[in-house]
Amino acid sequence: MRSRLTGRRLASQLTSWFSTTSSCGSRSARQAALLQLPPYPTTTIGSFPQTPELRRARKLFKEGELTAADYDTADARRRSRAACTRHSS
């Protein structure tokens, strides 16, 4: 740290960042009431598997050779196959 004052201010902040006055159980209960999430929430952040068929459909859509409806159909087909594969194992 270049400055002792900065180092002391940072150290005092770090202490407060990792301490809490409430229990884990009470925080969990408040979060559950506020967020109303399912038991195992999932997100769509990240990459989905992309088949060669879907990549080709995306390319054709971007080039204007495939309608949005046709692209959506190709994507729905891919998701349907992925769901069937996942549930059959």
NORMOKA-V549861 format. One record per backbone hydrogen bond with DSSP energy under -1.0 kcal/mol. NH is the residue of the N-H (numbers start at 1). CO is the residue of the C=O. Records with the same first field share a line. If there is no record, write none. Layout:
NH->CO, CO
This chain:
7->3
8->4
9->5
10->6
11->7
12->8
13->9
14->10
15->11
16->12
17->13
18->14
27->23
28->24
29->25
30->26
31->27
32->28
33->29
34->30
35->31
36->32
55->51
56->52
57->53
58->54
59->55
60->56
61->57
62->58
63->59
64->61
65->60
71->67
72->68
73->69
74->70
75->71
76->72
77->73
78->74
79->75
80->76
81->77
82->78
83->79
84->80
85->81
86->82
87->83
88->84
